[in-house]
């Protein structure tokens, strides 16, 4: 079994190495199945306007799309794949005591689309969030094989079987991090944009199947986490995808356009945010340089 570097999401448990400082904005991509295609529209607008991305953190479908982009796969390839993607491409029905389906087929998708298979080979630093079903705590992957981490992050309870990695039994990261802004911040992002597409099932009235029951229960629980993840975001985008059901994969174009619209509306704020952070970084560098010169002058004077 591939080794992974993961930790429970508590600030005191960060690794000893300081996060790398990179220019750009960090993205926290939330879960939402087919609704998550909206993330691609946001990425389109950022690319078109040359907004650099420093870090990416992903939950559930956000981990798939975020990892694909972080791997260096062209956005056009990712979008073309998602336009033809169907539920059967990522899942195989296999009723067991722990779930209705297996998401092993995500491995085939990763092989076909991604440019890298390991966290260490990604072009953009990435964090993938899953949930430890034993402790109820977040588990954040930053090293090792992408496929196991992504499968765990996408193992929606009741639908997909949990994924076992080492001694842990892991499920969908959306249970504890609907939008993984904390993971993005602790990965090293100085500016974090959270993208929330919601877990609503897209249907009105009473639930009619087990998935609607579970998704609405999860959505209700996530509402109480809004304050937590929003507090760690500099900006939150909410694409208008409420009319899409979780399995509306054939409506990918609508979701992508909704993401693009949300990003275009927020573009002035994104550019301002990026400028503010760059100014802060430049000021810090100038201050440090001035301090260095001051120390040199003092050393000369004391000779």
N, C-alpha and C positions, 0 to 999 in steps of 0.2 A: 504494500500500500504506500503511495507517495506520501512524503512527509510535508506537513504544512506548518506555517507559523501563524497561529491564531491565538487570540486572547479574549477573555471576557471583557466586555466594553466598560471598563472602569478607568477613569483618568490615571489612577495611581499605578496601573498595570502596564503602562506603555513601555516599550523597549528602551534600552539605554541609549541607542543611537538617536541623535536628533533628526527630525524630519528634514528632508531636503527643501530648500527654499527655491521655488520655481516661479517664473512670471506667469501671469494669467489667472483665470478664475477656476475654482474647484466646483465640480458638479456632483450633486447628490441625486441620483436617479431612483425614484420610488417604484414600487411594484404596482401591478394592475393588469396583468395578462395582456390582452390585445390592446387595451388602452395605452399601454406603455410604448406603443409605436410613436406616440406623440414626442417621445424623447428624440427621435430621429429628426423631427421638424425643428426642434430647438438646436440640435447640432448643425443642421443645414444653415440656419441663420447665423450662428456663431462663426462657421467656416466662411460664409459669404462676406462677413464683415471683419474677418481676420481677427477675431477675438481668441486669443490663445487659451488653451485649457491646461491647467497645471496639474490637477489631480481629478480622479473620478472615484466615487463610491457608489455601489449599486446594491439594490435589494431586489430579489426575484427577477422579473423581466428586465429591470434596470441593470442587474448584474450581467445579463446576457449581452445587451446592447452596449453597455459601458465597456465590457471586456473586449467585445469585437472592435470597438472604436479605438480603445487603448492599445490593441494589438497592432494597429497600423493598417487594418483592413480599410480600403477606400469606402467612404460613406455611400457612394453610389452602389457598390456591391452589397452592402448591408441592407440598403433600402430595397434593392431589387429582390433580394432573398426574402425579406419580410412581406413583400407584395404577394408572393406566392406561397408563403408559409401557412400551414394548417396545423390543427391540434395534433393530428396523427404524425406529424413530422418531429414532434418532441415527446410524444407520449405513446405508451402501449398499454392498452387495457389489460389489467392483470389483478383481478380482485383477490385481495388478501385481508388478513386481519388488521393490517395497518394502513391500507389505502386501496383505492380503486384502480390505480394505474402506476406504472413505473415511468420515470423520466430519463431512463438510460439513453434514449435516442438523442438527447441533447449533445452527447458525445459526437455523434455523426455531424450535427450542425456545426459544432466547434471545429471539427476537422475540415469541413467544407468551406467555411467562411473566414475563420480567424487566421491571422498571420503568425501568431505565437500561441503556444500551448501552456506556457509557464508564466507565472507572475513576473519572474526575474527577467523575462525577455520582452516585456511590454514597453511600448514607447512612452506611455503615460502611466505614472504610478496609480495603482488600483487597489481598492479595498472592496471585498465582497462580504456581505453580512448575512448570517444565518442565525437560527435560534436553537439553543441547546434545550431539548425537551425535558431533560432531567433537572437542570437548575433554573430554567426559564430566563437565562441570561443571553445577551447577544454574543455571538462568536464572530470575530472579524478575521478574514483570511487576507494575507498580504504576500504570501510566498507559497511556492509549490505548484502543483498541477491545477490548472484552471477548472477542468471539467468537474472534479469532485466538489470544489467550492461552489460552483454555479449550480450544480444539481441540488446541493443542500439548500442553497438560498431560494431555489424555485420549488421546493417540496411543499406545496400548499397542503395544509392538514386536511385529511378526509379525502382529498382527491389523489395526491401522490403519496407513495410510501416515503417515510423518512429515510434519510441517507446516513449510514453509519461511517464515521471517519475516526479511526482509532477507537477510543472507548466512548465516544460521544454519539448520541442519536440526535440528528439535526433536522430541522424543518425550516419552512419559509422565513426569511429574515423580516418580512413585513409584520410579523407578530410583535416584534420588539423595536423595529426601526422602519416604520412605513416609508420614511424618506431619510436616508442615512447621512444626515448632515453632521452628526457627531463623528462618525467614521471619517468623513471627508476632512473635517477640521483636524482631527488627530493624525490623519495621514500627512498633513503638512500644508493644507490649503489655507492661505491667508484671507481669501475671499470665497464664500460658499454660496452657490445658487442652488436652492432646492427645487426640484421639479416633482410636483404631486399630481397624480392622475386618478387617485382614489380607488377604493376597493368595491364601490357599489356595483351590483350585478347588472345594472342597466334595465331592470324590470321594475314595474310598479305593482302594488298590491301584495298580497300574502305570498310567501315563498312557495314554489311548486316542486322543488327538488332539493336533494341534500346539499348540493353545491351552493344554492342560494341561501339555505339556512346557515351554512358555515361562513360564507362570505359576508353575510350581513352581521353575523356575530363578531367576526373579525373587524369589520368596519366600525361597529359600535365601540369595540375596545380601542381601536386606533384613534377615535375622536378624543379620547382622554389623554393621548400622547402628543396632541398638537403643540401644546405649549413647550414641551421638551425639545422636539426637533426643530421647531420654528425659531427657538431662541438661539440656535447655533447657525442660522442662515442669515446672510446679509440681504438676500433677496429670495422670494418664493414665487415660482411660476405655477399657475394652475390652468393648463390647457382645457378648453371646453370639450370634454369627451364624455360627459354624463350620459349621453344617449347611447353610448356603445356598451354592449354586454361584454363580459369577460372573454367570451369565445368568438367575438366578431372579427376573426382574423381576416375575413374577406373585405373588411372596411379599413384596411391599413392606411389607405390614401387619406381618408377622412381624419384619422388620428394624427398622421404626419402633418397634415395641413393645420390642424388645431394647434399642434406644438409650434409650428412656424409662426402662426398668428400671434400666439402668446409671447414668443421671443421677440418678434418685430415690435410689438407694443412696448416691451420692456427694454428695448435696445438702448435708448438714451440713458436709462438707469444703469444698465450693465456697463456701458462705456464710462459713465461717471464713476461707477464703483471701481472699475479697473484703473482709471486715472488716479483716483484717490489712493488706492493701495500702492500704485507705482510711485506716487509722490512721497508717500510715507516711507517706502523702501529707499528711495533716493536720498531723502532727508536723513535717514538712519545711516546710510553709507557716508554721506557728507560729514555727519557728526563724528562718526568713527574715524574718518580720515583726519578731521581737525584735531581730534584727541590724540591720534598717533603723532601728528606734527608737533603738538604741544609737548608730548612726552619727549620727542627727539630734541626740541629746543631746550627743555629743562635739563636733559642729560648733557647737552653741549655746555650749558651755562654752569653746570656743577663740576665740570672737568677742571 
